[in-house]
């Protein structure tokens, strides 16, 4: 499984990359912001995208809208990563087409399992 992590925090990207690649056996691509993430998603065609909610310049909602507007990424499952999400925000994220939401801090030991579970549930 190829996964793209879009997050402005280099430490989060690093921990997620190590967890997903070493524990989960996934191929990991990284982007430090929304615009870069949209470009990489179009070029790399990942199976799933982990997307930070709060980023400067282009936040998670704007990035999701840009991903959904492109034919190459319109149906790619997107999972939001967020430290702050009220229940109404979670509902809004999923109503916009997110496959799910994982809260920060995530457990590096189970991140790959959590991602697979959300993607499988989204596809069913």
C-alpha positions in Angstrom: 0.0 0.0 0.0 1.3 3.4 -1.0 0.5 6.2 1.5 1.0 10.0 1.3 1.4 11.9 4.5 0.6 15.6 4.3 1.6 17.4 7.5 3.5 20.6 8.2 5.1 19.0 11.3 8.3 17.2 10.3 8.3 15.2 13.6 4.8 13.9 12.9 5.8 13.0 9.3 8.9 11.2 10.6 7.1 9.2 13.3 4.2 8.3 10.9 6.7 7.3 8.1 8.7 5.0 10.5 5.5 3.5 11.8 3.8 2.9 8.5 6.9 1.6 6.7 8.6 -0.5 9.4 5.5 -1.8 11.3 3.0 -1.7 8.4 5.2 -2.4 5.4 3.8 0.5 3.5 5.5 2.7 0.9 5.4 6.3 2.3 5.6 9.6 0.5 5.7 12.9 2.4 4.5 16.4 1.8 5.0 19.4 4.1 1.9 21.3 3.0 -1.4 21.2 1.1 -0.2 22.5 -2.3 2.8 20.2 -2.3 0.6 17.3 -1.2 -1.9 17.8 -4.0 1.0 17.8 -6.5 2.5 14.7 -5.1 -0.9 12.9 -4.9 -1.4 13.6 -8.6 2.1 12.4 -9.5 2.5 9.4 -7.1 -1.2 8.2 -7.1 -1.1 6.9 -3.5 -3.6 4.4 -2.2 -4.5 6.5 0.8 -3.7 10.0 2.1 -3.1 11.0 5.7 -3.9 14.7 5.9 -3.3 17.1 8.7 -6.2 19.3 9.5 -4.4 22.5 10.7 -1.7 23.7 8.4 -0.6 27.2 7.4 -1.5 28.6 3.9 -3.7 25.6 2.8 -5.5 23.8 5.7 -6.8 20.3 5.6 -10.3 21.2 4.3 -8.9 23.3 1.5 -6.5 20.5 0.6 -9.3 17.9 0.6 -11.3 20.1 -1.7 -8.4 20.4 -4.1 -7.8 16.7 -4.0 -11.5 16.0 -4.8 -11.5 18.4 -7.7 -8.8 16.5 -9.5 -9.7 13.3 -11.5 -6.5 11.6 -10.4 -7.3 12.0 -6.7 -11.1 12.4 -6.6 -11.7 9.0 -5.1 -8.5 8.4 -3.1 -9.3 7.7 0.5 -8.3 10.6 2.8 -7.9 10.2 6.5 -7.6 13.3 8.6 -5.0 13.6 11.3 -5.9 16.2 13.9 -5.1 17.1 17.5 -8.3 19.2 17.9 -11.6 18.0 16.6 -15.0 18.6 18.1 -17.7 16.1 17.2 -19.4 18.5 14.7 -16.0 18.9 13.0 -15.6 15.1 12.7 -19.0 14.9 11.1 -18.1 17.7 8.7 -14.8 15.9 7.7 -16.6 12.7 6.9 -19.4 14.5 5.1 -16.8 16.0 2.8 -15.6 12.6 1.9 -12.9 11.7 4.4 -12.5 8.0 5.0 -12.1 8.8 8.7 -10.3 10.7 11.4 -7.3 9.8 13.5 -6.5 11.9 16.5 -3.0 13.1 17.4 -1.1 11.9 19.2 -1.6 8.6 17.4 -0.1 5.3 18.5 2.8 4.4 16.2 2.4 0.7 17.1 -1.1 0.6 15.7 -1.1 3.4 13.1 -0.8 1.0 10.1 -3.7 -1.2 11.4 -5.8 1.9 12.1 -5.3 3.2 8.6 -6.1 -0.1 7.0 -9.2 -0.5 9.1 -10.5 3.0 8.2 -9.8 2.4 4.5 -11.5 -1.0 4.5 -14.6 0.4 6.3 -14.7 3.3 3.8 -14.6 0.9 0.8 -17.4 -1.3 2.2 
